[in-house]
Amino acid sequence: MLDSNYRSFFENANIGLYRVTPGRGVVRANPTLVALNGYASEAEMLRDLAENGNDWYVDPERRAEFYRQISETGRVEQFVSEVRRMTTGETMWISENAWAVRDADGNAIFYEGTVQDVTDRVNADRQLARARLQAESASQAKSTFLAVMSHELRSPLNAIIGFAEIIAGKLLGPSDPRYFEYAEDIRISGTHLLGLIGDILDLSKIGAGKMHLDERPVDLASVATRTARLFAANLSKAQVRLELAVPADFPPLLADPMRLGQILINLVSNAIKFTPPGGTVTIAAETRADGIAIRVVDTGVGMTPAEATRALEPFVQIGNGFDRSGSGGGTGLGLSICRELATLHGGRLTIDSVKGSGTTVVLHLSPDRALPRPAAG
């Protein structure tokens, strides 16, 4: 029985109050705690616990820890746990404070405590933790970006400056034929540098929402043919064959021709880069009920599923054991930019790869990107 002086406090407190025996049986629960667990009355709650047991804590170890602490110290403070609402099984977070009530000989006869629903607080703490991790991740990404750019931009610049100084100073004599070779090295380094800057600008535009598409009907076969011509010299040097498998009756696509070409160029460049001599790269396309699939397939070294996932992230370069450039080349932005350009077209980019057996990168576009073919004549 409760002392009449405390009955009003017990019945009207806006936090849960309880009394349990050292044998872990609940003998009192105030209206707030009863309502918190979804019961209509204290009698209903006590009867249900007596008949069906008390399976309150989601983690059973929390119950053991609660009783260990209160047995050793006589108190439990700010004991935060995930629990189940007894009538529905719905989970929530609570904070408990409890103390031992002892007899004249110092033996614990009851444990009394308070229960407060702190679900909102826990969720807010989790959101803050996620925000902090995102901020830390953004900071790390910025550091990675600066480190990568420092290396990637400095390398071609050093080559350009070094070869230019040799030519300008005529260090090899007034008309050494090697000057022509160095001029070509300067051109290659300048082109590489321009490509790096272009990738950075594209990623910046996409991130800022400033990349806009100039959509119009596009003949995919023509885009694929132009891509093949662009890589003619690279294919010959790499001893890799490029095949075009775009059907003659493939419909025009509603797309940005420059950006669609950029996707194919990046994908074909990667495929050539990691395909050993004698291998094949194929540009293929098909229309299906669920949309359009444009594939770049290679017989190269392939990737593991984990590597394929990471390859789509900015600044990630996968070490596949074969890289004809010898350095991994580039910023690791190519596939990431392709993914973002696919998204701008309302599509998506997927990678299907098997280590040692090649890679297939697919640009998926929605069916409404296919346009009717112009009438003949």
Residue pairs with C-beta under 8 A, 6 or more apart in sequence:
2 10
2 28
10 17
10 28
10 30
11 30
11 31
13 30
13 32
14 32
15 32
15 114
15 115
15 116
16 29
16 30
16 32
16 33
16 36
16 94
16 114
16 115
16 116
17 28
17 29
17 30
17 32
17 33
17 112
17 113
17 114
17 115
18 26
18 28
18 29
18 30
18 33
18 112
18 113
18 115
19 26
19 27
19 28
19 101
19 110
19 111
19 112
20 26
20 27
20 110
20 111
20 112
20 113
21 27
21 109
21 110
21 111
22 108
22 109
22 110
22 111
24 54
24 67
25 49
25 50
26 45
26 46
26 49
26 54
27 46
27 110
28 42
29 37
29 42
29 45
29 46
30 42
31 42
33 115
34 40
34 41
34 42
34 44
34 45
36 85
36 115
36 117
37 45
37 85
37 86
37 87
38 85
38 86
38 87
38 88
39 45
39 48
39 86
39 87
45 86
48 86
48 87
49 86
55 84
55 86
56 63
56 83
56 84
56 86
57 63
57 66
57 81
57 82
57 83
57 84
58 81
58 82
58 83
58 84
58 91
59 81
59 82
62 79
62 81
62 82
66 76
66 79
66 81
66 96
66 98
69 75
69 76
69 79
70 76
70 98
70 99
70 100
70 111
71 108
74 99
74 100
74 102
74 108
75 97
75 98
75 99
75 100
76 96
76 97
76 98
76 99
76 113
77 97
78 95
78 97
79 95
79 96
79 97
79 98
80 93
80 94
80 95
80 96
80 118
80 122
81 93
81 94
81 96
82 91
82 92
82 93
83 91
83 92
83 93
83 94
84 90
84 91
85 91
85 92
92 117
92 119
93 117
93 118
93 119
93 121
93 122
94 115
94 116
94 117
94 118
94 119
95 115
95 116
95 118
96 113
96 114
96 115
96 116
97 113
97 114
98 111
98 112
98 113
98 114
99 111
99 112
99 113
100 108
100 110
100 111
101 108
101 109
101 110
101 111
101 112
102 108
102 109
103 109
141 314
141 315
144 315
145 314
145 315
148 315
148 331
148 332
149 200
149 331
152 196
152 330
152 331
153 193
153 196
153 197
156 189
156 190
156 192
156 193
156 196
157 189
157 193
159 185
159 186
159 189
160 186
160 189
160 190
160 193
163 182
163 183
163 185
163 186
163 189
164 186
165 171
166 172
166 179
166 182
167 179
167 182
167 183
172 178
172 179
195 330
196 330
196 331
199 330
199 331
199 333
199 334
199 337
200 331
200 333
202 211
202 262
202 333
202 337
203 314
203 333
203 336
203 337
203 340
204 210
205 211
206 337
206 340
206 341
206 344
211 340
211 341
211 344
213 255
213 256
213 259
213 344
213 345
214 256
214 257
214 258
215 254
215 255
215 256
216 254
216 255
216 256
216 257
217 252
217 253
217 254
217 371
218 252
218 253
218 254
218 255
218 256
218 257
218 260
219 252
220 246
220 250
220 252
220 253
220 260
220 285
220 294
221 244
221 246
221 248
221 250
223 257
223 260
223 261
223 264
224 244
224 246
224 264
224 283
224 285
225 244
226 261
227 261
227 264
227 265
227 268
227 283
228 242
228 244
228 283
230 265
231 242
231 268
231 269
231 272
234 269
234 272
235 241
235 242
235 272
235 281
238 272
238 275
238 277
238 324
239 277
239 278
240 272
240 275
240 277
240 278
240 279
240 280
240 281
241 279
241 280
241 281
242 268
242 272
242 280
242 281
242 282
242 283
243 280
243 281
243 282
243 283
244 282
244 283
245 282
245 283
245 284
245 285
246 283
246 284
246 285
247 285
247 286
249 373
250 285
250 287
251 287
251 370
251 371
251 372
251 373
252 370
252 371
252 373
252 374
253 260
253 292
253 365
253 369
253 370
253 371
254 368
254 369
254 370
254 371
255 345
255 365
255 369
256 345
259 341
259 344
259 345
260 345
262 337
262 338
262 341
263 338
263 341
263 342
263 363
264 283
264 294
264 296
266 334
266 335
266 337
266 338
267 296
267 335
267 338
267 361
267 363
268 281
268 283
268 296
269 334
270 334
270 335
270 361
271 281
271 296
271 297
271 298
271 300
271 359
271 361
272 281
272 298
272 324
273 323
273 324
273 325
273 329
274 298
274 300
274 301
274 320
274 322
274 323
274 324
274 359
275 281
275 298
275 299
275 300
275 301
275 358
276 300
276 301
276 322
279 298
279 299
279 300
280 298
280 299
281 296
281 297
281 298
281 299
282 295
282 296
282 297
282 298
283 294
283 295
283 296
284 294
284 295
284 297
285 292
285 293
285 294
285 295
286 292
286 293
287 367
287 370
289 367
290 367
291 347
291 364
291 365
291 366
291 367
291 369
292 364
292 365
292 366
292 367
292 369
292 370
293 362
293 363
293 364
293 365
294 362
294 363
294 365
295 360
295 361
295 362
295 363
296 360
296 361
297 358
297 359
297 360
298 358
298 359
298 360
299 357
299 358
300 320
300 322
300 358
300 359
301 320
301 321
301 322
301 355
301 356
302 320
302 353
302 354
302 355
302 356
302 357
302 358
302 359
303 311
303 318
303 320
303 351
303 353
303 355
303 359
304 353
304 355
305 353
307 318
307 320
307 353
308 351
308 352
308 353
308 359
309 351
310 316
310 318
311 318
311 335
311 351
312 335
312 336
312 339
312 349
312 351
313 336
314 332
314 333
314 336
315 331
315 332
315 333
315 336
316 332
316 336
317 328
317 330
317 332
319 328
323 329
335 349
335 351
335 361
338 349
338 361
338 363
339 348
339 349
342 348
342 349
342 363
342 364
342 365
345 365
345 369
346 365
346 366
346 369
347 363
347 364
347 365
347 366
347 369
348 363
348 364
349 361
349 362
349 363
349 364
350 361
350 362
350 364
351 359
351 360
351 361
351 362
352 359
352 360
352 361
352 362
353 359
353 360
